[in-house]
Amino acid sequence: MIEFVTHNMAPLMFAGLILFMLYGYPAAFSLSAVGLFFGFIGIELGLIQPDFLGNIVFQLESVVRNDLLLAIPFFTLMGAILERCGLAEDLLEGFGQLFGGVRGGLSYAVILVGAILGAITGTVAASVIAMGLISLPIMLRYGYSVRHATGVVAASGTITQLIPPSLVLVVLADQLGKSVGDMYRGAMGASVVQVLLFMAWVLLLSYLRPQDIPALPPEARTLRGWALARRVIRGMVPSLALIFIVLGTIFMGFATATEAGAMGVIGAFVLAWFNGRLTWAVVYQGMQTTMRITTMVIFILIGARIFSLVFQGVGGKEWIEGLLVALPGGQVGFLVFVNLFVFIIAFFLDFFEIAFIIIPLLAPAAEALGINLIWFGVLLGANMQTSFMHPPFGFALFYLRGIAPPEVRSRDIYWGAIPWVVLQVMLVAILILWPGLVTAFLDPDVVVDPNFELIVPSNEGGDLSAPPAIDFTQPPAMN
């Protein structure tokens, strides 16, 4: 028995973590408990030395010293303030009036506004709650199917997870050891394709089931001409300004993700003040949300570092890498297996837990197979969108259930999410087949040739201005 445990410590440790998660114990404490428990067993079995666990101190120090993680509270606070500043109302009213005359017009408006809010807030909760409170009652009032209305609102909020400045992309960049700016650039093409897939589904549905997504009646389209143009501009100008502050400064190299997030917070406060929504209650609620999410992330990351340290100490890295690299099909086989695994585990874990626990285990195998880690990160980010939409545990569905009218049943919310999950899975397949959707937006890698020739001119012919020839094969003369 002891010999079996000694030779299978890594898989037993991974299985123990899964059991803790299925039991429902908090992820941060499950990670720490499993890591320390197997660490003590590893010491008893002679797999690791007692002083090896002293590295935990350095792991914790690296977490609190990581400047990149400061982007998380900045983007969270920015999203929490923007959720209450009135920007979503202006955008939805303008786009709703603009597209209201066609079937599914409100759905197109919700998708586009969700994408714009995603490019500003970076947080799914802010987008889903804002879109649900504003658009869901209107869609139901004008005869939209309950399942379609709830599905499009939840899906438009999860676009935020893939559109920069997504918190998911920040965390993935940190775990993969890559630049946040490169991760943001790589996600641009994927996020555009996701929006187009959503809009294509609405267009198809307008022919297959037109009764589910009717056009707005003429009496509901009250804005026309310059009044409509001014309303759209009123919502778009602040949005574009904030997008430039957050993303433009990163892409042009003027600011890091953390600095851009700080500027975005200032922009959110200014916009809330301009709309007359900047109150102490709004600021307090925003700071409370930020504190809760940031604390959760830090504790999960600390637990993940403890687990990862012990897991690597007992040979877990080699076990995972050998298991995944040996899969049939090379890169494609590896990507198919990993994405199926992440899709299934997303039923039980949220994206922070997946990013901190699973990604560090997968990244070495991906690198060993020659997979571009930016492409790999964007691919997994697209997959982890589904963790917000999976019935019955998807967080976007929980957010929507909390703010939906009483007549909307939970069953309708769950059934309404399924077509949009399928569309998100289609995006994953597209990214596997066409990696250029990610890599085309990245700067080409600079290849340095390590083989070079050093030529030293001689002073033959009495040219005293030329330096003497040096023979590197002979030892230097000693004075």
N, C-alpha and C positions, 0 to 999 in steps of 0.2 A: 504493500500500500504506500509506504513512504517512498519507494523507488518510483512508483507511478506518479505521485504528486511532484516529486523532484523533476521528472522529465516532462511534465505537462503543466508546469506552474503558470505559464502565460495563458493557455486556453482556459484553465480553471479560474484564473483571475478575471478574464473577460466574461466568462459565464456568471461568475459571482456578481459582477457589476450589472449584468442584464437582469438577474433575479432581484436585486435591490430596486432597480428601476420599475420592474413589473409590479413589485409590492407597493409602489407609490411613495417611497421615501424620497425626500427632497434630493435633487440631483447633486447639489454642492456637497452635502453631507454624505451622500452615498459614495461619491468619488473619494473623499478623504478617508472614510471608514474602510472601504475596500483596499485602498492603497496602503494604509498603515497596517491593516490586518495581515495582508499578504507580505508586506515588508518584514514584519516580525517573523512570519513563517519562513521567509527566504533567509533570514539571518540564522534561524535554528537549523535549517537544512544546509547551510554553508553556501548558498547561491550568491549572497551578497554580504559584504562586510558591514559591521555595525556602524562604522563612521560614514558609510554610503548615504544613510538617511540624513546626515548633516547637510547634504546638498539641498534639502528642502528649504533651508533658510535662504539660500541663494535663489532658488526658484521663486519664493515669495517676494524677495526683493526685486527680482526682474519684473514681476507683475506690477508692483506699485511704482516702479521707475519707468514704466513703458509710456512714453509721451503720446504714442498713437492712440492708446485707449482713452485719452482725454476727449477724443472726437465723439465718443459715445454719449457722455452727458451733454455736450454742446448740441449735437443733432437731436437728442431727445427733447431737450428744453425748447429748441427752436420749433420742433413739431408740435409740442404741447401748447405753445403760445399761438402758433398759426392755426391750430384747430379751433381756437376761440376768437380769432381776430376778424372774422367776417369775409376773408378772402374766398373761401369755398362757396359761400352764398353768391357772391358776385360772379364767379366763374360759371357756376351751374346755371344761374338765371340767364346769363348771356348766351352760353352754348345751347341751353335748352330751348331758348327762343330761336336761335339760329338754325338748329336741326329739327325743330318741333314739327315742321310740315311734312316730314317723311316718316314712313313706318320705322319704328325703332329709334326715332330721333333722340328721345331721352336716354336711351341706352348708349348711343354714340356720345352724347354729352357726358354721361357718367364715366365712360372709359377714358375720354380725353382729359377730363378734369382730374380723374384719378391719376393719370400719368403726369400731369402738371404738378399736382400736389406731391406726388412721389419724388419729383425732381426738386422739390423745395424742402419737404419735411423729413424724408428718409425713414419714417416710422410707419408701420402698418396700422397700428392702433389708431393713430391720429387720422389717417385717411379713411379707414372703414367707419369710424364713429362719425366723422364729419359728413361723409357721403350718405351714410344711413339716415342720420337725423334730418338732412335737408331733402334728399332726393326720393327716398323710399315712400314717404306718404304721398308725394306728388305722383309717382309712377302708379301707385295703387289707385289713387283717385281717378286717373284717366284710363283705367281699364287694363293695365299691364298685368300679365300673369304673375301671381305671387312668387312662384318658383323662379321665373326668369328675373324678376326684379331683385329678389334677395341674392340670387347668384351673381348678377352683374355688379351689384354693389360690393359684395365680398371680394369678387375677382379684381375689380378696379382698385381696391385697397391693397391687394397683395402684389400688384405691379410694382408698388413701392419697394418691395424686397429686391428687385433686380435693377431698378432705375437709380443711377447715382443721384444723390449721395447716400445710398442705402447703408444702414448699419450692418447688414449682413455682409456686404462687400468689405467694409472696414475690418470686421472680425476675420473674414476669410483671408484678407491680405496679411493680417498679423499672424495668423496660424500657418500660412504658407511661406512666410518670410518674403513677401513681395511688396512692391510699392502700391499704396492706395490709389495713386493717380493712374498707374497702369491697369489696376483692377477696374477702375471707373471707365477708362477708355475701352477696355475689352468688353464691358457690359453694354456699351452704347448700341451696337448692332442687335444684340440679343433682345434688349428691351423694346426696340422699335418693332422687331418681328413679333414679339408677344402682343403688343398693342394692335398690330395689323391682324393677327390671328383672332383676337377678341372681336374686332370690328367685322371681320369676314364671317364669323359665326352669327353675329346680329343680322348681317345682310342675308345670309342663307336662311335664317329663321324668318325673316320678313316675307320670304316666298313660301316656306314650308308651313308656317303657322302664323299667318298675318294677324289673326285675332289675338295673339299673345302680346304683340307689341304694336298697338295702333298709333297712328299719327295724332298729334294734338289737334283738337277741334279749332276752327278759326277764331272763336271767341277767346281761346286761351293764349293765342299768339298776339299779345298786346303791343309788343315792341316791333317797330319797323323802321327802315331807313336809318337816319342819323341817330335816332334814339337807341336802336339796336346796336349800331356800330359803337356808340359811346359806351354802352353797357359792357360790350365785349372788351373794348380797350381798357375800361376801368379795372377789369379783372386781370387782363393780360400784362399790362405794363408793370405793376408791382411784382407779378410772378416772374417775368423775364428779368427784372432787376435782381431779384433774390437768386434766381438760377445763375446769373452771371457772377454774383458775389460769392456763391458757394462753389459752383463748378468751374466757371471761367477762370477764377484765380488759381485753381488747382491745375487745370489743363495748361495754362500759360506759364506755370512755374512761379507765380507770384506768391503763393502761400501753400503751406502744407494742409492736409485734411483737418488737423486740429485747429489751425489758424483760420481756415475758411469756415469751420463750424462756429468759432467764436464770432466772426463777422456776421454769420447768418443769424445768430441769436440777437445781435444788435439790430439787424434788419427786421427781424420778427417783432421786436419790441417797438420799433419805429412804426411799422405797419399797423400794429394793434393800437398804438396811440393815435395814428392818423384816422383810423376808423372809429375812434371813441370807445374802444373795447379794453384799453389798458387799465385794469383795476387791480387792487391788492388781492382780490379773490382769484383773479385769473393768474397772477404771478405766483400766488401761494400754491394753487392747484398744479401749475406747471412745474414748480420746483419739487413738489411732493412726488409727482409722477417720475421726474428725473431721478430723484434720490432712490426711489424704489427700484427702478430698472437698473440703474448703475450699480447699486448694492448687490442685486441679484447676479449681474454679470461678473462682478469682481469675485464673489464667493464661488460661483461656478468655475471661474478660471483658476482660482487658487486650488480648489478640489481637483480640477483636471490636471494641474501641474504635479500635485502629489501622486495621483494615480499614474500619470505618464512616467514620472521618474522611476517608481518602483516597477512598472510594467517593462520599461526598457532594461532595468537592472536584472530582471529574471529572464531576459531574452525575448521579450514580446515583440520588439521591432523586427528581429530576424524571423520570428514565427509568422507575423503578418506579411512581411515582404515576401518570404518564400511561398506562402500560401497564395498570394495574389499574383505574383510574377509568373507562377507556374500555370495559371489559368489558360485554357485553350483559346486561341483566337488572337493572341498578342494584345495590342493596344485596344482594339475594338472589344474583344472578349472581356478585358479588364474593365473598360468603361461601362459595358452593359451590366456586368455583375455589380459593380459599385453603385450604379444608379438604381438598380433594382433593390439593392440592400438599403440605400438611403431612403428610397420611396417607402419601403415597408417600415423601417425604423422611425420614419417621420410620423407614423400613427401614434407613437408612444412618447417621443422626445420633441421638444421645440427646437428651433433653429440654433439657439445659443448652445444648447447641450450637444447637438450634432456637431457644430463647428468646433467646440472645445474638446470633445471626447473622440469623435470619429475621424475628423480631418487629419489631426497629427498622426494617426495610424495609417492613413491611406497615402499621404503625401510622399513618403520615401519610396513606396512601390511605384507610384506614378512617375516620379523622377527617374527611377531605375529603368522604366520602360521608355524613357525619352519623351514623355508627354509634357507639353507646355503647361506650366503650373497656373498661368493666368487663365488659359482656356479651361483647364481643369476646375479652377475656382469658380469661374462664371457658369460652367456647366452644372456644378453642384449647387450654386446659388439659384439657378433656374429650377433645379429639382426640389430644393428646399422651400420654394414657393408653395408646393403642395402641402407642406406641413401646416400651413395656415388654413387650408381648404379641405383637409381630410375629414369626412364625417367619421365618428362623432366628436373627435377631439380637436379639430381645427380652431385655432384661436380667433381667426376672423369670423367664424360662425358663432363663437361665444360672444364676441363684441357685438355682432349683429343681433343676436338673440336678446342682448341686454337693452338695446335701444329700439327694437322693432315694435310696431303697434301690437296690442294684445291679440288682434285677429289673425296675426301671422303665426302659424304653428311651426314647431321645431322640425317636424317631419318635412314640411315644405322647404325650409332652409337647407336641410341636408340633401334632399333630392335636387334642389336647384343648384347646388355646388358641383354636382357630378360632371356636367358638360364642360365646365371651366377647368376642372382638374384634368380632364382628357386633353384640353387645349394646352395646358401647361406641360403635360407629358409629351405632346407633339413637339413643343419647342425643344425639349431635351433631345429628342430624336433628331431634329433638324440640326442642332448644334454638334451632335456626334458626327453626322454625315457631312456637314459643311463647317469645319473649324475656322474657315476664313471669316465667318461672321464675327469672330472674336479677334483673331490674330491680325486681320487687316487694319485694325485701329491702333495697333501697337507699333512702337518704334522698332525698326529692324535691329536685331542683335548685332553688336560690334564684335567681329571675329579678329582676334589678335594672333598672328603667326608667331609661335615661340622660337622658330628657327630663323636666326638672323646671322649675318656675316659682318664681322668687325674688320674694317680695312684701315690700317694705320699707314700713312705715307712715310716713305723713307727719305733720307737726306743724301742720297747718292748724287754725285756731281758737285759736291761742295756747297749745296744750298743750305746755309746755316739758318735760314728762316723757317725751314721745315722741321718738325719734331723728329727725333730719332725713331727708327723702327724698333718695335718691342717684340721680342720673341717670348710668347706666353708658354712655350714648352720647356723653358729653362728656369731654374730657380733664380730669384733675385740675388744680385751681388751684395755681399756684406761688407760694409765699410769697416 
